[in-house]
Amino acid sequence: MKNQPNDVPKPNKKNIISLEIAKDWANRWRKMESTYNSHQDCRAFNIPLLDLQEVIAEGPTSVRAYIGVEKVIIEGENVYIEKLMIVGVDENGKDMISSKDGETLDSESGFIYDFSRPCPSFCDPDSPLNG
């Protein structure tokens, strides 16, 4: 990961997730995707500008978004929350994350950012794209 200039925000730990969590969410999405959309109503994601600035500060040539689903239990019921995970991508089209063991990110790796503000409920009800 490149050094960050003073005027670029340092990554916010609350927006960074582990490789283990990212893999869990992505695998759940892939397993559920064929039936998921018939039961859930995710239309979009609201991405705070600061979150984008944090991934851009890593020096990528582009970013890649992975889709995942977090499973939480609320009052004894499974609740699924859509997740959008962003990683920096280098000039060769490779994700700027690395893991020697496949389970945890290496110390020199970029971060995996959790951009999870799904619509609904973080929607613009007047947007023509939200119809």
N, C-alpha and C positions, 0 to 999 in steps of 0.2 A: 504494500500500500504506500502511495507517495506521501511525502510530508504535506501538511496542509498549511496554506498561508494563514496569517493571524485573523484576517477578515472573514474567513470561512468557518461556519460553526462546526464544532467537534460533533461526532455522532452522538445522538441522544440514546443512552442505553435502553430506554423504554421502547424505542422503535427498532432495536436490534434483537433478532431472535437467533437461537442456536440452529446449527445444521440439523440436529436431531428433530427439533420441532418442525423446521421447514420441510424435511423429508416426510414426516408424519402427515402434515397438512396436505402436501402435494399428492402423496399416495392415496389419501382418503378422497381427494377430489377426483382422481383418475378412476378409482373404484366406484364412486357414487355418481359420476357425471352423467351416465346414461339415464339414470332415473332421478337424479337430484333436481334438475330444473322443472320437472313436473310437480315437485312438492315444495320448492322454495322459489322466492321471487327476488333474486339478486339481479339488478339492472345495471349497476355502475358502481364505481368507487370514487369517493372524494379523497383527494391526496393533498395533504397540507404542503405548502410550498417549502417549509423548512425541511421536511422529509426528503423532498427532491434535491434540495441544496446539499444535504448530507451525502447522498449517493454521488452527486456530481463532484463533490469535493474529493472523491477517491481518484478522479482523473480518468474516467472511462471515455470511450469514443461513442458509446451508446449505453442504454440500460435494457435489461430484459425483465419482464414480469412473469412470474409463475403464479398459477392459481392453486389455492388450497382450501381446505375446510378444517376448522378447529371444532372438536367435539367437547362440549362442556356439559356438566350435569347440573341442572337447576331444579330444585325441589323434586329430586328423584327422576326427572325426565331428561333425556338426551336433547340437547339444543345444539344445532350446527350453525357456525358463524363463518361466512365466506371470508377468505383471506387473499390479499394480493401481496405477493412477496417480490421485492425488487432487488436486483443485483447489478453491479457495474459490469460492462462488457468491454474487453480490450480490442485493439485494432485487428486482431486475428479472429474476432467473433467468439472468443472464449469468455465464459463467466469469470469474473475477477475474484472468485472464491476458491480456496484450495483446502484439501483435507487428505492427509496421508492415510488415515485410518477409516475414512468414509463415514465417521460418526461425529467428529468435532472439527471445527475450523482450525487451520494452522494459524500460528501467531502472526504470520506475515500476510494472511488472507485479508481480502476485503470483507465487508459485512453483508448480512442478509437483513433487509429492512422490511418490517411489517407495516404495510400501508393499508391497514384494515379499517376502513370507514365505509362499509357497504351501504348501498342504496337498494331498498329502504334500510335504514331510516334516515341516512344522511343524503337526502334527495332535494332537488329543486322541483317542487310540484308543478311549476309553470314551464319547465323546459319542454320543448317539442320532442326531445329525445326520451322523455320519461312517460311516453304515452302508452 
